[in-house]
Amino acid sequence: MVRVKICGITNREDAKAAVAAGADALGFIFVPDTPRCVSPETARAIIQVLPPFVVPVGVFAGSPLAEVRATVEACGLGAVQLHGGEDAAFAAALPVRVIRSVRVRDAQSLEGLAGYPAHAFLLDAYAEDRIGGTGRRIPLELLGAARRLGRIVVSGGLTPANVAEVVAAVRPYAVDCCSGVERAPGLKDHAKVRAFVARVRETHAAIHA
C-alpha cells in the first residue's frame, strides 16, 4: 500500500480531517521562519490525540542534535525528516526512524546516498532559495531512477489532480503533500485532503487489481 503523509499540520482540526481521510502520517514543521512552523507545545497537543497507527513526523533543517532529540521526546514524534546538512552520524544518533530529504535537480542529486542511515528518502524538487516545500514537480524519469535508493517518498508539487500519475508511474513507498491540499499556508482544505488520499488509494487498488 502506498502511504500518504500530509505535511505542514498546524492545528487540531486539520489533523483530525487528515486522519479521517485516511492519512498514514502527519508532518509537523520545526523550521523557524517558515510559514507552517509550529512550536513543540502546539505539536504535542495535536499528537496526543492522534490514533496509535498514525505516525507524527517532525521536520527539521539545521537544528542541533540535542534540540531535535529533545523535541522528539517532548512531542512524542515517531519519525524525523531531515532537510539540512545533517550527516550520517547525526541521523544514527536519533532515537526514531529517519527520513532523509533529497533536493532533486538532476540525476547527480541521487548520488552519494549509499550508506546513509535513513529508513526512507524523501524526494523534493530543487529550488535555489528553499530547502523544501517548493511546490514544483520532479520529472518522472528522475523519480523512476530514484527507486534504487529503496523506500522513496515523493514530494513536490503533488495535488489531487496529479498524484495518481505519480503513483502509477513510480509506485513509491509513500507520497507527501503540503501546499497542494491547502486553502492558505498552514491551513488545509479538507475536501482536497480527502480527494488526495482517495486518489492514492484508488490508483494503488487499480494497479494491484
PAZAPA-4460 file (N, C-alpha, C; in steps of 0.05 Angstrom, whole numbers, plus 32768, in hexadecimal, padded with zeros to 4 digits):
% residues 209
    n_x    n_y    n_z   ca_x   ca_y   ca_z    c_x    c_y    c_z   seq   type   mol
   8011   7FE8   8000   8000   8000   8000   8012   8019   8000     1      M     A
   800C   802B   7FEE   801A   8045   7FEE   8011   8056   8005     2      V     A
   8023   805E   8016   801C   806E   802D   8018   808B   8025     3      R     A
   8009   809A   8036   8004   80B6   8031   800C   80C6   804A     4      V     A
   801D   80DA   8046   8024   80ED   805B   8019   8109   8054     5      K     A
   800A   8114   8066   8001   8130   8063   8012   8141   8074     6      I     A
   8021   8153   8068   8035   8163   8077   802C   817F   807C     7      C     A
   8039   818C   808F   8033   81A8   8095   801A   81AB   80A6     8      G     A
   8015   8197   80B8   7FFE   8198   80CA   8003   81AD   80E0     9      I     A
   7FF0   81BF   80E4   7FF4   81D5   80F7   7FDE   81D6   810C    10      T     A
   7FC8   81C6   8109   7FB2   81C8   811B   7FA3   81AD   811D    11      N     A
   7F94   81AA   8132   7F87   8190   8138   7F71   818A   8123    12      R     A
   7F63   819E   8119   7F4D   8199   8106   7F59   818C   80EC    13      E     A
   7F6F   8197   80E3   7F7B   818C   80CA   7F86   8170   80CF    14      D     A
   7F91   816C   80E6   7F9B   8151   80ED   7F84   813D   80ED    15      A     A
   7F6E   8144   80F9   7F57   8132   80FA   7F4D   812C   80DE    16      K     A
   7F4C   8140   80CD   7F42   813D   80B2   7F54   812A   80A2    17      A     A
   7F6E   812D   80A5   7F81   811C   8097   7F7F   80FF   80A0    18      A     A
   7F7C   80FB   80BA   7F79   80E0   80C5   7F5F   80D4   80BB    19      V     A
   7F49   80E3   80BB   7F30   80D9   80B2   7F31   80D1   8094    20      A     A
   7F41   80E0   8085   7F44   80DA   8069   7F54   80C1   8063    21      A     A
   7F64   80B9   8077   7F74   80A0   8074   7F92   80A4   8073    22      G     A
   7F9C   80BC   807A   7FB8   80C1   8079   7FC7   80AE   808D    23      A     A
   7FDF   80A5   8084   7FEF   8093   8094   8002   80A2   80A7    24      D     A
   8009   80BB   809F   801C   80CB   80AE   8015   80E8   80AC    25      A     A
   801C   80F7   80C1   8019   8114   80C0   8034   8121   80C6    26      L     A
   8039   8137   80B7   8053   8145   80BA   8050   815E   80CA    27      G     A
   8062   8162   80DD   8063   817A   80ED   807E   8188   80E8    28      F     A
   807D   81A1   80E0   8095   81AF   80D7   80A1   81BF   80EE    29      I     A
   80BA   81BA   80F5   80C8   81C8   810A   80DF   81D8   80FF    30      F     A
   80DB   81E4   80E8   80EF   81F5   80DB   80E7   8212   80DE    31      V     A
   80F6   8222   80EE   80EF   823D   80F4   80EC   824E   80DB    32      P     A
   80DB   8262   80DC   80D8   8276   80C7   80CD   8269   80AD    33      D     A
   80BE   8254   80B0   80AF   8248   809A   8091   824A   80A0    34      T     A
   8080   824C   808B   8064   8252   8090   8054   823D   80A0    35      P     A
   805E   8224   80A1   8050   820F   80AE   805E   8205   80C8    36      R     A
   8070   8214   80D1   807F   820D   80E9   806C   820C   8102    37      C     A
   806F   81F8   8112   8060   81F6   812B   8073   81F3   8142    38      V     A
   8069   81FA   8159   8079   81F6   8171   8076   81DA   817B    39      S     A
   808A   81D0   818A   8087   81B5   8196   806D   81B2   81A6    40      P     A
   8065   81C7   81B4   804D   81C6   81C4   8034   81C2   81B3    41      E     A
   8033   81D0   819D   801C   81CD   818B   801B   81B1   817F    42      T     A
   8033   81A8   8175   8034   818D   816A   802D   8178   817E    43      A     A
   8036   817A   8196   8031   8166   81AB   8013   8164   81B0    44      R     A
   8005   817B   81B1   7FE8   817B   81B6   7FD9   816C   81A0    45      A     A
   7FE2   816F   8188   7FD5   8161   8171   7FDC   8144   8171    46      I     A
   7FF6   813E   8175   7FFF   8122   8174   7FF2   8111   818A    47      I     A
   7FED   811C   81A1   7FE2   810D   81B7   7FC7   8101   81B1    48      Q     A
   7FB8   810D   819D   7F9D   8103   8197   7F9D   80F2   817D    49      V     A
   7FB4   80ED   8171   7FB5   80DD   8159   7FB0   80C0   815F    50      L     A
   7FA4   80B1   814C   7FA1   8094   8150   7FBD   8087   8150    51      P     A
   7FBF   806F   815C   7FDA   8063   8160   7FE8   805B   8146    52      P     A
   7FDA   8058   8130   7FE8   804F   8117   7FEC   8065   8103    53      F     A
   7FE8   807E   810C   7FEF   8095   80FB   8009   80A1   8105    54      V     A
   801D   80A2   80F4   8038   80A9   80FC   803C   80C8   80FB    55      V     A
   8044   80D4   8112   804B   80F0   8111   8068   80F3   810A    56      P     A
   806D   8103   80F5   8088   8107   80EA   8091   8124   80EF    57      V     A
   80A8   8127   80FB   80B3   8142   8100   80C6   814A   80EA    58      G     A
   80C3   8161   80DF   80D3   816B   80C9   80E7   8180   80D4    59      V     A
   8101   817A   80CE   8116   818C   80D9   812A   8193   80C3    60      F     A
   8137   81A9   80C6   814C   81B2   80B3   8161   81C2   80C2    61      A     A
   8178   81B5   80C7   818E   81C3   80D4   818C   81C7   80F2    62      G     A
   8179   81BA   80FF   8177   81BC   811C   818C   81AB   8129    63      S     A
   8196   81B4   8140   81AA   81A4   814F   819E   8189   8157    64      P     A
   81B0   8175   8158   81A7   815A   815F   8198   8159   817A    65      L     A
   81A2   8167   818E   8195   8167   81A8   8179   8172   81A6    66      A     A
   8175   8187   8196   815B   8193   8193   8148   8180   8185    67      E     A
   8151   8172   8170   8140   815F   8163   8138   8148   8175    68      V     A
   814B   813E   8184   8145   8128   8197   8131   8131   81AC    69      R     A
   8134   8149   81B6   8122   8154   81CA   8106   8157   81BF    70      A     A
   8104   8160   81A6   80EA   8163   819A   80DC   8148   8195    71      T     A
   80EC   8135   818D   80E1   811A   8189   80D5   8110   81A3    72      V     A
   80E3   8113   81B8   80D9   8109   81D2   80C1   811A   81DC    73      E     A
   80C3   8134   81DA   80AE   8145   81E4   8093   8142   81D5    74      A     A
   8095   813D   81BB   807D   813C   81AB   8073   811F   81A6    75      C     A
   8084   810C   81AA   807C   80F0   81A4   807D   80EA   8187    76      G     A
   8092   80F5   8179   8094   80F0   815C   809B   80D3   8156    77      L     A
   8090   80C9   8140   8096   80AE   8138   80AC   80AC   8123    78      G     A
   80B2   80C2   8116   80C7   80C3   8102   80D1   80E0   80FF    79      A     A
   80E8   80E3   80F3   80F4   80FD   80EF   80FC   80FF   80D1    80      V     A
   80F5   8116   80C6   80FB   811C   80AA   8110   8132   80A9    81      Q     A
   8128   812C   809D   813E   813F   809E   8142   814D   8083    82      L     A
   8142   8167   8084   8145   8177   806B   815E   8188   806A    83      H     A
   816F   8187   807F   8187   8197   8080   819F   8186   8077    84      G     A
   81B7   818E   8082   81CF   8180   807B   81D7   816A   808F    85      G     A
   81C3   815F   809C   81C8   814B   80B0   81D6   8133   80A4    86      E     A
   81ED   812B   80B0   81FC   8115   80A6   81F2   80FA   80B1    87      D     A
   81FF   80E4   80A8   81F7   80CA   80B0   81F8   80C6   80CE    88      A     A
   820D   80D1   80DB   820F   80CE   80F8   81F8   80DC   8107    89      A     A
   81F0   80F2   80FC   81D9   8101   8108   81C0   80EF   8106    90      F     A
   81BB   80E4   80EF   81A3   80D3   80EB   81A4   80BA   80FD    91      A     A
   81BC   80AE   80FF   81BF   8096   810F   81BA   809B   812C    92      A     A
   81BE   80B4   8135   81BB   80BA   8152   819E   80C0   815A    93      A     A
   818C   80C0   8147   8170   80C5   814D   8162   80AC   8156    94      L     A
   814F   80AF   8169   8142   8097   8175   812A   808D   8166    95      P     A
   8124   809A   814F   810C   8092   813F   8115   808E   8122    96      V     A
   8102   8085   8111   8108   8081   80F5   810E   809B   80E7    97      R     A
   811F   809A   80D3   8129   80B2   80C5   8120   80B1   80A8    98      V     A
   8116   80C8   809F   8110   80CD   8083   8123   80E3   8079    99      I     A
   8133   80DC   8066   8147   80EF   805C   813B   80FD   8043   100      R     A
   8139   8118   8045   812F   8127   802E   8146   812B   8019   101      S     A
   813F   8128   8000   8152   812C   7FEA   8147   8141   7FD7   102      V     A
   8155   8156   7FD2   814D   816B   7FBF   8156   8162   7FA3   103      R     A
   8143   815A   7F93   8149   814E   7F79   8149   8163   7F63   104      V     A
   8161   8167   7F58   8164   8179   7F41   816A   816A   7F28   105      R     A
   817A   8154   7F2B   8181   8143   7F14   8189   8128   7F1E   106      D     A
   8192   8116   7F0D   819A   80FB   7F15   81B0   80FB   7F2A   107      A     A
   81C2   810F   7F29   81D8   8110   7F3C   81CE   8115   7F58   108      Q     A
   81B6   8120   7F5B   81AB   8125   7F75   81A6   810C   7F85   109      S     A
   81A4   80F5   7F76   819E   80DC   7F83   81B7   80CC   7F8A   110      L     A
   81CF   80D7   7F85   81E8   80CA   7F8A   81F1   80CF   7FA7   111      E     A
   8202   80BE   7FB1   820E   80C2   7FCC   81FC   80BD   7FE3   112      G     A
   81E6   80AF   7FDF   81D3   80AA   7FF5   81D7   808D   8000   113      L     A
   81E6   807D   7FF4   81EA   8061   7FFD   81F7   8062   8019   114      A     A
   81EC   8053   802B   81F7   8052   8046   81EB   8065   8059   115      G     A
   81DC   8079   804F   81CF   808C   8062   81B9   807D   8071   116      Y     A
   81B9   807F   808C   81A7   806E   809C   818A   8079   809C   117      P     A
   817E   807A   8085   8163   8083   8083   8150   806C   807E   118      A     A
   8138   806D   8089   8124   8059   8085   8114   805E   806B   119      H     A
   8117   8077   8061   810B   807E   8047   8117   8098   803E   120      A     A
   8116   809D   8024   8120   80B6   8018   8109   80C5   800C   121      F     A
   8105   80DE   8016   80F0   80EF   800B   80FC   8100   7FF5   122      L     A
   80F0   80FF   7FDD   80FA   810E   7FC6   80E9   8127   7FC1   123      L     A
   80F6   813E   7FC2   80E8   8157   7FBD   80F7   8166   7FA6   124      D     A
   80E8   8176   7F98   80F4   8184   7F81   8108   819A   7F8B   125      A     A
   811E   819D   7F7D   8132   81B0   7F85   8128   81CD   7F7F   126      Y     A
   812F   81DF   7F92   812B   81FB   7F8E   8142   820A   7F9B   127      A     A
   814C   821E   7F8F   8163   822C   7F99   815F   8238   7FB4   128      E     A
   8146   8242   7FB8   8141   8252   7FD0   8131   8243   7FE6   129      D     A
   812C   8229   7FE2   811D   821A   7FF6   8129   81FE   7FFA   130      R     A
   8126   81F4   8013   8130   81D9   8019   8119   81C5   8016   131      I     A
   8101   81CE   8012   80EB   81BB   800F   80D1   81CB   800A   132      G     A
   80BB   81BC   8005   80A2   81C9   8001   80A2   81DC   7FE8   133      G     A
   80AF   81D3   7FD3   80B1   81E5   7FBC   8098   81E6   7FAB   134      T     A
   8087   81D2   7FAD   806F   81D2   7F9C   8075   81CA   7F7F   135      G     A
   808E   81C2   7F7A   8095   81BA   7F5F   8096   819C   7F5D   136      R     A
   8091   8192   7F45   8092   8175   7F41   80AD   816B   7F37   137      R     A
   80B3   8152   7F3D   80CC   8146   7F34   80C5   8136   7F1B   138      I     A
   80D5   8137   7F06   80CF   8127   7EEE   80CC   8109   7EF4   139      P     A
   80B9   80FC   7EE8   80B4   80E0   7EEE   80CC   80CE   7EE9   140      L     A
   80DD   80D5   7ED5   80F4   80C4   7ECF   8108   80C5   7EE6   141      E     A
   810A   80DB   7EF4   811C   80DD   7F0B   8111   80CD   7F22   142      L     A
   80F7   80CF   7F26   80EA   80C0   7F3B   80ED   80A2   7F37   143      L     A
   80EB   8099   7F1E   80EF   807D   7F18   810B   8074   7F1F   144      G     A
   811F   8085   7F18   813B   807E   7F1E   8140   807D   7F3C   145      A     A
   8131   808C   7F4B   8135   808D   7F68   812C   8074   7F77   146      A     A
   811D   8063   7F6A   8113   804B   7F77   8129   8039   7F81   147      R     A
   8141   803C   7F75   8157   802B   7F7E   8160   8031   7F9B   148      R     A
   8157   8048   7FA5   815E   8050   7FC1   814F   8040   7FD6   149      L     A
   813A   8032   7FCD   812A   8022   7FE0   810F   8030   7FE4   150      G     A
   8108   8035   7FFC   80EE   8042   8001   80F1   8060   7FFA   151      R     A
   80E0   8069   7FE7   80E0   8085   7FE0   80C5   8091   7FE5   152      I     A
   80C6   80AA   7FEF   80AE   80BA   7FF4   80AE   80D0   7FE0   153      V     A
   809A   80D1   7FCF   8099   80E6   7FBA   808B   80FF   7FC5   154      V     A
   8098   8116   7FC2   808C   812F   7FCA   8090   8143   7FB3   155      S     A
   8087   815B   7FB7   808C   8170   7FA3   8076   8173   7F8F   156      G     A
   8064   8186   7F93   8050   818D   7F7F   803A   8179   7F7C   157      G     A
   8036   8167   7F8F   8020   8154   7F8D   8005   8160   7F94   158      L     A
   7FF1   8158   7F86   7FD5   8161   7F8B   7FC2   814A   7F86   159      T     A
   7FA9   814D   7F8D   7F96   8138   7F86   7F94   8132   7F68   160      P     A
   7F9B   8146   7F58   7F98   8143   7F3B   7FAF   8134   7F2E   161      A     A
   7FC7   8133   7F3B   7FDE   8126   7F2E   7FEA   810F   7F3E   162      N     A
   7FE1   810A   7F56   7FEE   80F6   7F66   7FEA   80DA   7F5B   163      V     A
   7FD4   80D5   7F4E   7FCF   80BA   7F42   7FE4   80B4   7F2D   164      A     A
   7FEC   80C7   7F1D   8000   80C3   7F08   801B   80BA   7F15   165      E     A
   8022   80C8   7F2B   803B   80C2   7F38   803B   80A6   7F45   166      V     A
   8025   80A0   7F52   8023   8085   7F5F   8024   806F   7F4A   167      V     A
   8016   8073   7F34   8015   805E   7F1F   8030   805B   7F12   168      A     A
   803E   8070   7F0D   8057   806F   7EFF   806F   8066   7F10   169      A     A
   806F   806F   7F29   8087   806B   7F3A   8083   8055   7F4F   170      V     A
   806A   8052   7F58   8064   803F   7F6D   8076   8043   7F86   171      R     A
   8075   805B   7F91   8086   8061   7FA8   807D   8054   7FC2   172      P     A
   808E   8055   7FD5   8086   804C   7FF0   8070   805E   7FFB   173      Y     A
   8073   8078   7FF6   8060   808B   8001   8060   80A5   7FF0   174      A     A
   804B   80B5   7FF3   8049   80CF   7FE7   8045   80E3   7FFE   175      V     A
   804E   80FB   7FFA   804E   8110   800E   8042   8129   8002   176      D     A
   802E   8134   800F   8021   814C   8004   801E   8162   801A   177      C     A
   8023   817B   8012   8020   8191   8025   800F   81A7   8018   178      C     A
   801B   81B7   8008   800D   81CE   7FFC   7FF7   81C5   7FE8   179      S     A
   7FFA   81AE   7FDD   7FE6   81A4   7FC9   7FCB   819E   7FD4   180      G     A
   7FC8   819E   7FEF   7FAE   8199   7FFC   7FA8   81B0   8010   181      V     A
   7FB1   81C8   8009   7FAC   81DF   801B   7F9A   81F4   800F   182      E     A
   7F8C   8203   8021   7F7D   821B   8018   7F8D   8234   801E   183      R     A
   7FA1   8231   802F   7FB4   8247   8036   7FCC   8239   8044   184      A     A
   7FE4   8246   8044   7FFB   8239   8051   7FF5   8231   806E   185      P     A
   7FF7   8217   8073   7FF3   820C   808E   7FD6   8205   8094   186      G     A
   7FC4   820A   8081   7FA7   8203   8085   7F9E   81F1   806F   187      L     A
   7F95   81D9   8077   7F8E   81C5   8063   7F72   81C9   8059   188      K     A
   7F6E   81C2   803F   7F54   81C0   8033   7F4B   81A3   8036   189      D     A
   7F38   819E   8048   7F31   8182   804F   7F27   8172   8038   190      H     A
   7F19   817F   8025   7F0F   8171   800E   7F27   8168   7FFC   191      A     A
   7F3B   8179   7FFA   7F52   8171   7FEA   7F62   815B   7FF7   192      K     A
   7F63   815C   8012   7F71   8146   8020   7F63   812B   801B   193      V     A
   7F48   812B   801D   7F39   8113   8018   7F3E   8109   7FFB   194      R     A
   7F3D   811C   7FE8   7F41   8115   7FCC   7F5D   810A   7FC7   195      A     A
   7F71   8115   7FD4   7F8C   810D   7FD0   7F90   80F0   7FD9   196      F     A
   7F87   80EA   7FF2   7F8A   80CF   7FFC   7F7A   80BB   7FEC   197      V     A
   7F62   80C3   7FE3   7F51   80B1   7FD3   7F5E   80AA   7FB9   198      A     A
   7F6A   80BE   7FAC   7F78   80B9   7F92   7F8F   80A5   7F96   199      R     A
   7F9E   80A8   7FAC   7FB4   8095   7FB1   7FA9   8079   7FB5   200      V     A
   7F94   8076   7FC5   7F89   805C   7FCB   7F7D   804F   7FB1   201      R     A
   7F6F   805F   7FA2   7F63   8055   7F89   7F78   804B   7F76   202      E     A
   7F8D   805B   7F73   7FA2   8054   7F60   7FB1   803B   7F69   203      T     A
   7FB7   8039   7F82   7FC4   8021   7F8D   7FB3   8008   7F88   204      H     A
   7F99   800B   7F8D   7F87   7FF4   7F89   7F86   7FEC   7F6C   205      A     A
   7F86   7FFF   7F5A   7F84   7FF9   7F3E   7F9E   7FEB   7F34   206      A     A
   7FB4   7FF4   7F3F   7FCE   7FE7   7F37   7FCE   7FCA   7F3F   207      I     A
   7FC3   7FC4   7F56   7FC5   7FA9   7F61   7FAC   7F99   7F5E   208      H     A
   7F9A   7FA2   7F4D   7F81   7F94   7F48   7F86   7F7A   7F39   209      A     A
***
